[in-house]
């Protein structure tokens, strides 16, 4: 019943076949995880300061338009 037992090797082989086997659900899941990690790394590589600067400019423009717009009179 040591590590060299043939039952251990059979069990290990079954686990390896399930995880890395053909077009199984587990192998598809692992591929999706890998795509997610690549996408995450790509997102980190993008420069967020450029996007933030554009957002600030848009907000400033909206604020200026709001201030310049004449106030509407409310009829009672």
Secondary structure as a PSIPRED ss2 file (coil, helix, strand):
# PSIPRED VFORMAT (PSIPRED V4.0)

   1 X C   1.000  0.000  0.000
   2 X C   1.000  0.000  0.000
   3 X C   1.000  0.000  0.000
   4 X C   1.000  0.000  0.000
   5 X C   1.000  0.000  0.000
   6 X H   0.000  1.000  0.000
   7 X H   0.000  1.000  0.000
   8 X H   0.000  1.000  0.000
   9 X H   0.000  1.000  0.000
  10 X H   0.000  1.000  0.000
  11 X H   0.000  1.000  0.000
  12 X H   0.000  1.000  0.000
  13 X H   0.000  1.000  0.000
  14 X H   0.000  1.000  0.000
  15 X H   0.000  1.000  0.000
  16 X H   0.000  1.000  0.000
  17 X H   0.000  1.000  0.000
  18 X H   0.000  1.000  0.000
  19 X H   0.000  1.000  0.000
  20 X H   0.000  1.000  0.000
  21 X C   1.000  0.000  0.000
  22 X C   1.000  0.000  0.000
  23 X C   1.000  0.000  0.000
  24 X C   1.000  0.000  0.000
  25 X H   0.000  1.000  0.000
  26 X H   0.000  1.000  0.000
  27 X H   0.000  1.000  0.000
  28 X H   0.000  1.000  0.000
  29 X H   0.000  1.000  0.000
  30 X H   0.000  1.000  0.000
  31 X H   0.000  1.000  0.000
  32 X H   0.000  1.000  0.000
  33 X H   0.000  1.000  0.000
  34 X H   0.000  1.000  0.000
  35 X H   0.000  1.000  0.000
  36 X H   0.000  1.000  0.000
  37 X H   0.000  1.000  0.000
  38 X H   0.000  1.000  0.000
  39 X H   0.000  1.000  0.000
  40 X H   0.000  1.000  0.000
  41 X H   0.000  1.000  0.000
  42 X H   0.000  1.000  0.000
  43 X H   0.000  1.000  0.000
  44 X H   0.000  1.000  0.000
  45 X H   0.000  1.000  0.000
  46 X C   1.000  0.000  0.000
  47 X C   1.000  0.000  0.000
  48 X H   0.000  1.000  0.000
  49 X H   0.000  1.000  0.000
  50 X H   0.000  1.000  0.000
  51 X H   0.000  1.000  0.000
  52 X H   0.000  1.000  0.000
  53 X H   0.000  1.000  0.000
  54 X H   0.000  1.000  0.000
  55 X H   0.000  1.000  0.000
  56 X H   0.000  1.000  0.000
  57 X H   0.000  1.000  0.000
  58 X H   0.000  1.000  0.000
  59 X H   0.000  1.000  0.000
  60 X H   0.000  1.000  0.000
  61 X H   0.000  1.000  0.000
  62 X H   0.000  1.000  0.000
  63 X H   0.000  1.000  0.000
  64 X H   0.000  1.000  0.000
  65 X H   0.000  1.000  0.000
  66 X H   0.000  1.000  0.000
  67 X H   0.000  1.000  0.000
  68 X H   0.000  1.000  0.000
  69 X C   1.000  0.000  0.000
  70 X C   1.000  0.000  0.000
  71 X C   1.000  0.000  0.000
  72 X C   1.000  0.000  0.000
  73 X C   1.000  0.000  0.000
  74 X C   1.000  0.000  0.000
  75 X C   1.000  0.000  0.000
  76 X C   1.000  0.000  0.000
